[in-house]
């Protein structure tokens, strides 16, 4: 099975399929005759060929390699295979292949297109980009735009991308206060790993559409009047604009090209992040074989806290005191979100629902963590449910005149 998988990669790149059945027959014969080491060696050689046919494999890295790792790998390979240093006959070709792989993989956009749509799509993107385009082909002369007041030149279309994903990200106030790095599991649509978004079970199961000659579009001529006509492009109905027909559907996605998947996203919540702030993960949303992946938009939403609530960069909390404390003064302690104590006091008479402001005891500002909001402590006074006659007389003596 591993060798057959390698076969798909080899055929896609070097088209040596006619020789491959012989290789498979040879491996089977060696295995049946108990010469397993020969069968295994042959299989590993074929797998190595398939691996080298992959752009990542040419540089000796995996598809998860960072840009820095790709650059390092290319520098190392250049020292080994550069024609000025390596006089082997195949060194120049090997170096050229590696350089082409490097030019694609070092460009984030080209690399993303390669991962999603293959090498040819990435090369086309870079060619168009070098010619001054944005990576997507523009239209041509549009006679209908010309007669409607335009200049007959179609404007380049905005690059299409897959569906965006909008999510709320619940953040405890403790993490808003101190900051934290999250690893969030996000459900999304991903390209089928078996067919890489082609919908075919193997590269050999894709054939060029004969109706449009693999172009995906057909030229339609429209007669506008005597001696006047125009041509416009329309999507090929036979292949639905894909330029190819599939003989055998992918065994994993059954021709759908995409499957449900999950993305582990690293999201850093900085100290004092604003409520409702939207964190964008570019091109990490739903994938599609014919366009860029969508974006992920994560909206920061603070979760309720048993003591504090936020108002911008200020924190709000209730402080419960007795009637005696309200009349004679009090000193209370609240535990801050990071565990440090906050002293709240008043030496004078405290009015019901009076707000005591503690400067600098709120949330940090994201743009300047050394600047903080305030804590707004609302005083909740606990009154006794009933008092005795003697207590009433004593209060009247203390407060002979009613206070309004």
Steps between C-alpha positions, in 0.01 A plus 500: 500500500785738581659433161171553318463835678848591383391405151237775502761766582745371240243492222385852582849638461705287259237296313690172520184299557561242222800364686334479836290183466824316422648635824197386697515155343870479585435593864217246527720230350783573744260495795344170397843342456588605857760749379340763718811716530504553122128586498541743790805665342319548169195641676712747698669617181163571339375677812818708497435598139147606587624697800758684292229587247327704770633858533548456874681174439736666251622724781494223759234660721141416593187693409497641854840665465523871580630753250824524697545121481436508123762772451751308710431179306548675165829658610624161608389337175657780294841432649467137404344519152602839358662435157804704597572257783349176378630372166261208469302503170166519679603767752377793289159341447475408867590854606247650257225278643592600855508868410155478343370328812661766718352789299151357553530393864665821625204705368214459749230556238660272240558234764138513610386463138739204454366329812143548386515474121835356398825605336360621169259738672784641712722551194216675316443725800867602514519557124198729508637677807832568327312648204339755727180314580359413839520127442151472351452546129312804385239502228538646155304729270135514602283648226198517728696716745620710204146582382384570856749783543813316604818461303443138414763376746385269774617587844699229675278306734572477869664170583239250611536309822317235695242569769607707799448367852365731773533386861468648847800434722405489868786641711503501883574840656812351660647444152392845384687640800822297463497383135523140381578286195212278390490192281150491356350212302297637208273294276541578131487346153833367373629363173486123481848371587463205264419685178629845608179661379491347152204269568675216317619181661841537331661735247441242228125524561497859371478562126498823305154615399464456125219756471716794613842344446575528871438876516187486712337765277363515148495794259153607398448736205210745507377686191424863588390609154617517140874465506513526881557216739679431824638203683469422866614220723251270666550213741526161339186305579665163446759539779332781696797729445762266645667402173516135600271203537529242776473132415515366855397706801724532804444215744520737799292805405299330221572787264399779741865618517458625858433328832418619853821577688642687795759772536703554817547877514755672723342823623674739736273706723696808598458673834201731504359382166193708415153353535363407159838516329516279191814289450549400136673183384565560131431209264442253783126454438316262270719366220395463138695344212434788260557801722681635802395375842264726692586698813421426864363788708515449877301752710621549857217464753575521874333230708310598818706519820359443851656822636601733217345630181672716239410840365760575237827493693328558835395221733182508705432314826267512798629546856266390780524690828287520813297799616752567776783501246300734276467745789843469660727410207631173364802326347427208268714276276426361155717244323614626160478283187868411532465412871637821649297676775323833438428724798168690493426739784305808607549687828185706462133408482428277202180559305299210356637397156784748533780441248857491628757529222835322538741647247702258286327186629317426174599323179819587312480681167594272210699776330684587825494233771654745751181707481202355681136580555341546843301282736152635573382349829129544575422492871210275594380575857339222701214625718368298795157346450378633841626684808383512864319787669812587699703516179241730348514737796880498491504588131255786557728641766802476273314655210250739661418663167395308191758513225346570161 
